Amino acid sequence: MRDSIEKSIVSTISDLNNDGLVDDITMKNIETLCIPEVKEYSPENIISIRKKLKLSQAALANLFNISASTVQKWEQGNKKPTGASRKLLDVVERKGLAALI
């Protein structure tokens, strides 16, 4: 139910934005607030994303500004990505590397 309410809100604000009644910054803020929480990533998900992007662990770490050992720990299941790293994984999974470069 929450998903349909969020979609309705975004749709309404989008219509208002198209009519010039809501500015682009407000539109982006509403979209950001209505985006569902970022999912958790399993070691298999992380490996899959990294391989899809054709990146080594070191290259992914460099892109996220973290250590290669952190990526290795994620992929071994010894540590889970949190905060900004989890959000970056979500972004590159959905939009590819172009979203970060």
C-alpha positions as CSV (number, residue, x, y, z in Angstrom):
1,M,0.0,0.0,0.0
2,R,2.8,2.4,0.9
3,D,4.3,1.8,-2.6
4,S,1.1,2.9,-4.3
5,I,0.9,6.0,-2.1
6,E,4.5,7.0,-2.9
7,K,3.8,6.5,-6.6
8,S,0.7,8.7,-6.4
9,I,2.6,11.4,-4.6
10,V,5.4,11.4,-7.1
11,S,3.0,11.4,-10.0
12,T,1.0,14.3,-8.5
13,I,4.1,16.4,-7.8
14,S,5.5,15.5,-11.3
15,D,2.3,16.8,-12.9
16,L,2.6,20.0,-10.8
17,N,6.3,20.3,-11.9
18,N,5.3,19.9,-15.6
19,D,2.8,22.7,-15.1
20,G,5.5,24.9,-13.6
21,L,3.9,25.0,-10.1
22,V,6.6,23.0,-8.4
23,D,10.3,23.7,-9.1
24,D,12.8,21.0,-10.2
25,I,14.6,21.0,-6.8
26,T,11.4,20.2,-4.9
27,M,10.6,17.5,-7.5
28,K,13.9,15.8,-6.9
29,N,13.5,16.1,-3.1
30,I,10.1,14.4,-3.3
31,E,11.4,11.7,-5.5
32,T,14.3,11.1,-3.1
33,L,12.0,10.9,-0.1
34,C,9.7,8.4,-1.9
35,I,12.4,6.1,-3.1
36,P,12.2,2.8,-1.1
37,E,15.0,1.9,1.3
38,V,18.1,0.6,-0.3
39,K,18.2,-3.2,-0.2
40,E,20.9,-5.2,1.6
41,Y,23.5,-6.8,-0.6
42,S,24.7,-10.4,-0.2
43,P,28.2,-11.5,-1.1
44,E,26.8,-13.0,-4.3
45,N,25.0,-9.8,-5.2
46,I,28.2,-7.8,-4.8
47,I,30.3,-10.2,-6.8
48,S,27.6,-10.2,-9.6
49,I,27.5,-6.4,-9.7
50,R,31.3,-6.2,-9.8
51,K,31.6,-8.8,-12.6
52,K,28.8,-7.2,-14.6
53,L,30.7,-3.9,-14.4
54,K,33.9,-5.8,-15.3
55,L,35.8,-4.4,-12.3
56,S,38.4,-5.9,-10.1
57,Q,37.9,-5.7,-6.3
58,A,40.6,-3.0,-6.3
59,A,38.9,-1.0,-9.0
60,L,35.5,-1.2,-7.3
61,A,37.2,-0.1,-4.0
62,N,38.8,2.8,-5.8
63,L,35.5,3.9,-7.3
64,F,33.8,3.8,-3.9
65,N,36.8,5.4,-2.1
66,I,37.2,2.4,0.2
67,S,40.0,-0.2,0.7
68,A,40.2,-3.3,-1.5
69,S,40.2,-5.4,1.7
70,T,36.7,-4.0,2.5
71,V,35.4,-5.2,-0.9
72,Q,37.0,-8.6,-0.3
73,K,35.3,-8.8,3.2
74,W,32.0,-8.0,1.6
75,E,32.4,-10.7,-1.0
76,Q,33.5,-13.2,1.7
77,G,30.5,-12.3,3.9
78,N,32.7,-11.1,6.7
79,K,31.3,-7.6,6.5
80,K,28.3,-5.9,4.9
81,P,28.2,-2.6,3.0
82,T,26.4,0.2,4.9
83,G,25.6,3.8,4.4
84,A,27.1,5.5,1.4
85,S,28.6,2.3,0.1
86,R,25.3,0.5,0.1
87,K,23.7,3.4,-1.7
88,L,26.5,3.5,-4.3
89,L,26.0,-0.3,-4.9
90,D,22.3,0.5,-5.5
91,V,23.1,3.3,-8.0
92,V,25.7,1.3,-10.0
93,E,23.4,-1.8,-10.0
94,R,20.5,0.3,-11.4
95,K,22.3,2.9,-13.6
96,G,25.8,1.5,-14.3
97,L,29.1,3.1,-14.0
98,A,28.1,6.2,-16.0
99,A,26.1,7.4,-12.9
100,L,29.3,7.8,-11.0
101,I,31.8,8.9,-13.6
